[in-house]
Amino acid sequence: FKYFDTAYGYGEGASERAAKAALVDRYPRDSFYLATKYFIGAAEDYKACFEEQLANLQTDHIDFYLVHCLMDGNVDKYIESGCIQYFAEQKKLGRIKHLGFSSHGSVENLRQFLDICGDDMEFCQIQYNYLDDTLQHADEKCRILDEYGVPIWVMEPVRGGALCKLAPKFEQRLRGLAPDRSMAEWGFRYLQGIEGVTVTLSGMSNSEQLRENMAIFAEKKPLTEAETAVLYEIAHEMTHGNTL
């Protein structure tokens, strides 16, 4: 674990300062990667916001900076605001090492943004798990990102924890295939088999979950085709049987 993710608006503005206290104050700056984000809905003055973020984090550069939460309703605002060009300039100055974006929009929205701004984007963060493979068309988004040569960062790999505890009938089916594998591990191993996924944001709420996630990611052991097929069957039953 070297990639730590925060954002300007998380924790009502406290998340970046918490990252500074947990990381910047305690460890050499080149020993970890720091990621934060700009959301146009939280601060229209992107120049002032960026300076405030550097102050919050007490750093002279952001390793991975994201244009945040791209959606159908705000893509034009991002493009027309001039923020993309400004952040690209900050990258040239070394204040941003890598520039990317996160997307919650439609497939058409993703392609529209890439057609206009794709040359400046080095990575994309999307919501991806075996449920959102179809619910959010994550599979098609991956194909588009691959077409543009953009590496994939994954958020919500277990859907905010919802996929860590399934209905008893689903858990029983999965434990019958792998008795020692937790529901969280099923979600993470699924993503290990998705081509193009290079970073998975593993959310943890306590040290036990941290240890479990470290053990899972200590080795790459993607699911078999048969195991993946079972997950898709469960996802279909969850969405069509209203058992989300």
Phi, psi and chi 1 to 4 in degrees:
 res  aa     phi    psi   chi1   chi2   chi3   chi4
   1 PHE       -  112.1  -74.0  101.5      -      -
   2 LYS  -131.6   -8.6  -75.1 -169.9  173.8 -177.1
   3 TYR  -105.2  117.6 -179.0   92.1      -      -
   4 PHE  -118.3  129.2  -65.7   88.6      -      -
   5 ASP  -111.3  127.0  174.5   89.2      -      -
   6 THR  -140.9 -174.4 -177.3      -      -      -
   7 ALA  -161.1  159.8      -      -      -      -
   8 TYR   -56.4  -40.9 -179.8   75.3      -      -
   9 GLY   -94.6   -6.8      -      -      -      -
  10 TYR   -65.6  144.3  -71.1  174.3      -      -
  11 GLY    59.9   33.6      -      -      -      -
  12 GLU    54.2   38.3  -61.9 -178.8  -10.2      -
  13 GLY    93.6   -4.5      -      -      -      -
  14 ALA   -90.3  -14.8      -      -      -      -
  15 SER   -64.2  -42.8 -179.1      -      -      -
  16 GLU   -63.9  -39.9  -71.4  178.9  -23.4      -
  17 ARG   -66.8  -34.2  -66.1 -169.6  -64.6  -86.4
  18 ALA   -67.5  -38.6      -      -      -      -
  19 ALA   -64.1  -37.9      -      -      -      -
  20 LYS   -61.8  -45.7  175.9 -107.1 -176.8 -168.5
  21 ALA   -67.9  -36.6      -      -      -      -
  22 ALA   -80.1  -31.3      -      -      -      -
  23 LEU  -116.8  -60.9  -62.3  166.7      -      -
  24 VAL   -62.0  -39.2  179.9      -      -      -
  25 ASP   -74.5  -15.7  -71.7   -8.6      -      -
  26 ARG  -116.9  -21.6  -59.9  174.4   63.8 -166.3
  27 TYR  -133.3  154.4  -59.1   99.9      -      -
  28 PRO   -55.9  138.3  -24.6   34.2      -      -
  29 ARG   -61.7  -28.1 -176.5   62.5 -175.7   83.3
  30 ASP   -88.9    9.9   61.2   -4.4      -      -
  31 SER   -95.9   -2.1   66.4      -      -      -
  32 PHE  -151.3  162.1   59.0   88.6      -      -
  33 TYR  -106.7  130.3  -61.8  119.7      -      -
  34 LEU  -109.8  126.2 -163.5   54.7      -      -
  35 ALA  -119.0  132.1      -      -      -      -
  36 THR  -141.3  177.0 -166.3      -      -      -
  37 LYS  -140.6  155.7  -45.1  178.8 -172.0   76.2
  38 TYR  -115.7  124.7  168.3   69.9      -      -
  39 PHE  -115.9  118.7  177.9   47.4      -      -
  40 ILE   -65.0  -23.4 -158.0  165.0      -      -
  41 GLY   -74.6  -16.6      -      -      -      -
  42 ALA   -97.6  -25.6      -      -      -      -
  43 ALA  -159.7  106.9      -      -      -      -
  44 GLU   -72.1  -28.6  -69.6 -160.9    7.7      -
  45 ASP   -81.2   87.9 -171.0  -20.4      -      -
  46 TYR   -68.1  -28.6   46.6   84.4      -      -
  47 LYS   -68.3  -47.2  -63.9 -179.6 -178.2  179.9
  48 ALA   -65.5  -37.5      -      -      -      -
  49 CYS   -63.6  -44.3  179.1      -      -      -
  50 PHE   -62.2  -42.6 -176.9   67.7      -      -
  51 GLU   -64.3  -38.6  -63.3  -60.5  -27.3      -
  52 GLU   -65.6  -37.1 -174.4  178.3  -11.2      -
  53 GLN   -64.8  -43.0  -70.3  178.9  -70.9      -
  54 LEU   -61.3  -37.8  -68.8  175.7      -      -
  55 ALA   -69.2  -42.1      -      -      -      -
  56 ASN   -59.0  -40.8  -74.5  -17.6      -      -
  57 LEU   -90.7   -9.0  -67.0  161.9      -      -
  58 GLN    50.6   52.6  -74.0  -66.1  -70.5      -
  59 THR  -139.1  156.7 -175.7      -      -      -
  60 ASP   -96.0   -0.5   62.2   -2.3      -      -
  61 HIS  -156.4  153.4   71.1  -82.5      -      -
  62 ILE  -108.6  127.2  -52.1  -63.2      -      -
  63 ASP   -67.9  -46.8  -61.8  -61.3      -      -
  64 PHE  -132.8  114.6  -66.9   87.8      -      -
  65 TYR  -114.7  131.5 -164.3   76.8      -      -
  66 LEU  -117.7  133.6  -66.8   87.8      -      -
  67 VAL   -73.5  119.8  176.2      -      -      -
  68 HIS  -101.7  140.8 -173.1   34.3      -      -
  69 CYS    58.2   51.8 -157.2      -      -      -
  70 LEU   -67.2  127.8 -159.4   73.7      -      -
  71 MET  -139.2  169.7  -64.0 -177.6  -69.7      -
  72 ASP   -59.5  -32.6  -66.5   44.2      -      -
  73 GLY   -82.4   -9.3      -      -      -      -
  74 ASN  -127.9   -1.3   63.8   22.1      -      -
  75 VAL   -59.8  -41.7   61.2      -      -      -
  76 ASP   -65.5  -36.4  -68.9  -26.6      -      -
  77 LYS   -64.5  -42.4 -164.0  170.6 -176.0  179.8
  78 TYR   -61.0  -46.9  -89.0  119.3      -      -
  79 ILE   -65.7  -41.8  -67.0  168.9      -      -
  80 GLU   -81.5  -18.7  -64.9  165.2    5.2      -
  81 SER   -70.2  -26.5   70.5      -      -      -
  82 GLY    93.1    0.3      -      -      -      -
  83 CYS   -67.3  -34.3   71.5      -      -      -
  84 ILE   -62.1  -46.0  -52.7  -62.0      -      -
  85 GLN   -64.0  -38.7  -66.6   88.4  -25.6      -
  86 TYR   -64.4  -45.7  174.4   75.3      -      -
  87 PHE   -67.9  -34.0  -65.2  137.5      -      -
  88 ALA   -63.4  -36.6      -      -      -      -
  89 GLU   -68.2  -39.3 -178.5   62.4   28.9      -
  90 GLN   -63.4  -30.8  -61.5  -49.7  -60.5      -
  91 LYS   -66.9  -42.2  179.8 -175.3  169.9 -174.4
  92 LYS   -61.3  -32.2  -69.3  178.6 -177.4  177.1
  93 LEU   -81.3   -6.6  -65.3  172.0      -      -
  94 GLY    85.9    4.8      -      -      -      -
  95 ARG   -83.3  -19.8  -56.9  175.4   85.5 -160.7
  96 ILE  -124.0  126.6  -68.2  172.6      -      -
  97 LYS   -86.2  -40.6  -60.5  -60.1 -178.4 -177.0
  98 HIS  -140.1  133.3  -57.9  -78.0      -      -
  99 LEU  -112.6  131.3 -179.4   61.1      -      -
 100 GLY  -148.3 -162.8      -      -      -      -
 101 PHE  -153.3  160.0   68.9  106.3      -      -
 102 SER  -116.8  143.2   66.6      -      -      -
 103 SER  -127.3  130.8  173.0      -      -      -
 104 HIS  -119.9    8.6  -74.4  -80.7      -      -
 105 GLY   -87.9 -168.0      -      -      -      -
 106 SER   -79.4  170.5   64.8      -      -      -
 107 VAL   -60.5  -41.7  170.5      -      -      -
 108 GLU   -64.2  -38.8  -66.4   75.3   19.0      -
 109 ASN   -62.6  -42.6  171.2  -98.7      -      -
 110 LEU   -62.0  -46.5  176.3   63.8      -      -
 111 ARG   -66.2  -38.8 -171.5  177.1  -72.4  -80.4
 112 GLN   -58.7  -46.3  175.8 -168.9   -2.7      -
 113 PHE   -65.9  -42.5 -176.4   74.9      -      -
 114 LEU   -66.4  -36.3  -73.3  169.2      -      -
 115 ASP   -60.3  -35.7  -78.7  -18.2      -      -
 116 ILE   -94.0  -40.4  -62.0  171.4      -      -
 117 CYS  -117.7    4.2  -56.7      -      -      -
 118 GLY   -58.7  -31.6      -      -      -      -
 119 ASP   -64.2  -25.0  -71.4  -15.8      -      -
 120 ASP   -92.2   -8.5  -69.2  -45.7      -      -
 121 MET   -98.4  126.5  -62.9  -65.1  117.8      -
 122 GLU  -100.4  -15.3  -64.8  179.2   79.1      -
 123 PHE  -162.4  161.7   63.3  100.8      -      -
 124 CYS  -137.3  135.8  175.0      -      -      -
 125 GLN  -105.2  123.0 -176.4  174.0  -60.7      -
 126 ILE  -128.6  158.7   61.8  171.9      -      -
 127 GLN   -80.1  120.4 -177.4  168.7  -33.9      -
 128 TYR  -145.5  128.3 -157.7  170.8      -      -
 129 ASN  -161.6  174.9   50.0   67.7      -      -
 130 TYR   -68.8  -14.8   61.1   83.5      -      -
 131 LEU   -84.0  -43.5 -158.2   59.1      -      -
 132 ASP   -81.1   -1.7  -75.0  -41.1      -      -
 133 ASP   -52.1  -39.2 -177.5   82.4      -      -
 134 THR  -108.2  -36.2   51.9      -      -      -
 135 LEU   -60.5  -41.9  -80.0 -177.5      -      -
 136 GLN  -109.5   14.7  -68.9 -148.4   13.6      -
 137 HIS    54.2   36.9  -55.1  -72.0      -      -
 138 ALA   -62.0  -33.5      -      -      -      -
 139 ASP   -62.9  -42.9   56.8  -19.3      -      -
 140 GLU   -69.5  -36.8 -170.9  171.1   -7.3      -
 141 LYS   -62.0  -39.1  -69.9  177.0 -177.6  178.1
 142 CYS   -61.7  -39.7  -80.2      -      -      -
 143 ARG   -64.5  -40.0  -73.8 -166.6  -70.4  -87.0
 144 ILE   -66.3  -44.6  -68.3  172.4      -      -
 145 LEU   -62.9  -37.2  -68.9  166.9      -      -
 146 ASP   -65.0  -39.1  179.8   63.5      -      -
 147 GLU   -59.5  -38.2  176.4 -173.1  -27.4      -
 148 TYR   -89.4   -1.3  -76.3   81.2      -      -
 149 GLY    70.6   32.5      -      -      -      -
 150 VAL  -104.6  119.2  178.2      -      -      -
 151 PRO   -62.8  154.0  -21.8   33.2      -      -
 152 ILE  -109.2  126.7  -59.5  161.7      -      -
 153 TRP  -103.3  137.1  -87.5 -137.8      -      -
 154 VAL  -109.0  128.7  168.0      -      -      -
 155 MET  -110.8  160.8   56.3 -178.9  156.6      -
 156 GLU    56.3   47.9  -57.3  -68.8  -14.5      -
 157 PRO   -64.7  -25.3   25.2  -35.2      -      -
 158 VAL  -121.8   25.7  -71.4      -      -      -
 159 ARG    53.9   55.2 -136.4  168.6 -168.2  -97.3
 160 GLY    64.0   24.1      -      -      -      -
 161 GLY    94.2   -8.6      -      -      -      -
 162 ALA   -64.4  -28.9      -      -      -      -
 163 LEU   -90.6    4.2  -61.2 -178.6      -      -
 164 CYS   -86.7  -16.3  -68.0      -      -      -
 165 LYS  -140.7  103.5 -173.2  172.3  178.4   58.4
 166 LEU   -98.3  172.0  -55.0  179.3      -      -
 167 ALA   -58.0  144.5      -      -      -      -
 168 PRO   -50.5  -38.4  -28.9   35.9      -      -
 169 LYS   -66.6  -33.2   63.5  177.3 -178.6  178.0
 170 PHE   -75.5  -43.0  -61.6  141.4      -      -
 171 GLU   -61.3  -40.4  -70.4 -157.7    7.2      -
 172 GLN   -61.7  -41.2 -176.0  176.8    2.6      -
 173 ARG   -63.2  -42.1 -167.2 -175.2  -49.9  178.7
 174 LEU   -73.0  -37.2  -66.8  178.9      -      -
 175 ARG   -68.4  -25.4  -66.1 -163.1 -171.3  -77.9
 176 GLY   -67.5  -27.4      -      -      -      -
 177 LEU   -86.4  -36.7  -66.6  173.7      -      -
 178 ALA  -147.9   88.6      -      -      -      -
 179 PRO   -57.9  -31.2  -22.5   33.2      -      -
 180 ASP   -94.6    1.0  -62.0  -33.3      -      -
 181 ARG   -94.2  125.0 -172.9 -177.9  -66.9  163.2
 182 SER   -73.9  165.7   68.9      -      -      -
 183 MET   -64.2  -35.9  -63.0  -56.9  106.2      -
 184 ALA   -63.1  -41.1      -      -      -      -
 185 GLU   -63.3  -37.6 -176.6  173.7   -5.3      -
 186 TRP   -56.3  -43.8  -86.1   96.2      -      -
 187 GLY   -64.9  -43.4      -      -      -      -
 188 PHE   -70.1  -42.7  -67.9  135.9      -      -
 189 ARG   -64.7  -33.5  -63.1  -66.8 -176.9 -154.5
 190 TYR   -57.3  -46.0  166.3   75.8      -      -
 191 LEU   -69.8  -25.8  -70.8  169.6      -      -
 192 GLN   -65.4  -16.2  -73.2 -174.9  -22.7      -
 193 GLY   -97.0    1.3      -      -      -      -
 194 ILE   -92.6  117.3  -57.1  -61.5      -      -
 195 GLU   -66.3  136.9 -172.4  174.5   -7.8      -
 196 GLY    99.4  -17.4      -      -      -      -
 197 VAL   -79.0  117.0  172.0      -      -      -
 198 THR  -112.8  -20.5   54.2      -      -      -
 199 VAL  -138.1  135.2  172.9      -      -      -
 200 THR  -121.1  122.3  -60.6      -      -      -
 201 LEU   -81.0  110.5  -61.3 -178.3      -      -
 202 SER   -99.9  101.5  167.7      -      -      -
 203 GLY   -76.4  135.4      -      -      -      -
 204 MET  -130.0  145.5  -70.2   83.9   72.6      -
 205 SER  -109.6  -14.4  -58.7      -      -      -
 206 ASN  -156.8  172.1   53.1   54.6      -      -
 207 SER   -68.2  -28.1   56.8      -      -      -
 208 GLU   -64.6  -43.4 -179.8 -178.0  -10.6      -
 209 GLN   -66.6  -36.6  -69.0  176.7    1.4      -
 210 LEU   -59.8  -46.6  172.9   61.6      -      -
 211 ARG   -64.0  -40.9  -74.6 -170.0  -69.1  -90.2
 212 GLU   -62.7  -45.3  178.8 -173.1    5.3      -
 213 ASN   -65.2  -37.6  -69.3   -6.8      -      -
 214 MET   -62.2  -40.9  -71.4  174.5   65.8      -
 215 ALA   -66.6  -38.7      -      -      -      -
 216 ILE   -64.8  -46.6  -67.9  169.0      -      -
 217 PHE   -83.6    0.0  -76.2  100.0      -      -
 218 ALA   -67.4  -19.2      -      -      -      -
 219 GLU  -141.4  148.5   62.1  175.1  -22.4      -
 220 LYS   -92.8  114.2 -174.7  170.9 -177.2  178.1
 221 LYS  -140.8   72.7 -165.9  176.1  178.8 -179.1
 222 PRO   -63.8  158.2   22.3  -31.4      -      -
 223 LEU   -67.5  155.3  -58.5 -179.0      -      -
 224 THR   -76.3  167.1   65.5      -      -      -
 225 GLU   -60.5  -37.7  -72.2 -173.7   14.6      -
 226 ALA   -67.1  -41.4      -      -      -      -
 227 GLU   -66.5  -41.0  -70.8  172.6  -29.7      -
 228 THR   -62.8  -38.7  -60.0      -      -      -
 229 ALA   -62.0  -37.7      -      -      -      -
 230 VAL   -65.1  -41.3  171.6      -      -      -
 231 LEU   -60.7  -41.8  -77.5 -173.5      -      -
 232 TYR   -65.4  -35.4  -73.7  148.4      -      -
 233 GLU   -64.1  -43.3  -70.9  172.1    5.4      -
 234 ILE   -64.9  -43.0  -71.1  173.9      -      -
 235 ALA   -60.2  -41.0      -      -      -      -
 236 HIS   -63.4  -42.8  178.8   80.6      -      -
 237 GLU   -67.2  -36.9  -69.2 -178.5   41.6      -
 238 MET   -64.8  -43.3  -70.1  173.0   70.2      -
 239 THR   -78.4  -35.8   52.6      -      -      -
 240 HIS   -89.7  -18.6  -71.2   75.0      -      -
 241 GLY   -99.3    5.0      -      -      -      -
 242 ASN    56.3   45.0 -161.8   25.6      -      -
 243 THR  -114.4   30.3   54.8      -      -      -
 244 LEU   -68.9      -  -70.5  173.3      -      -
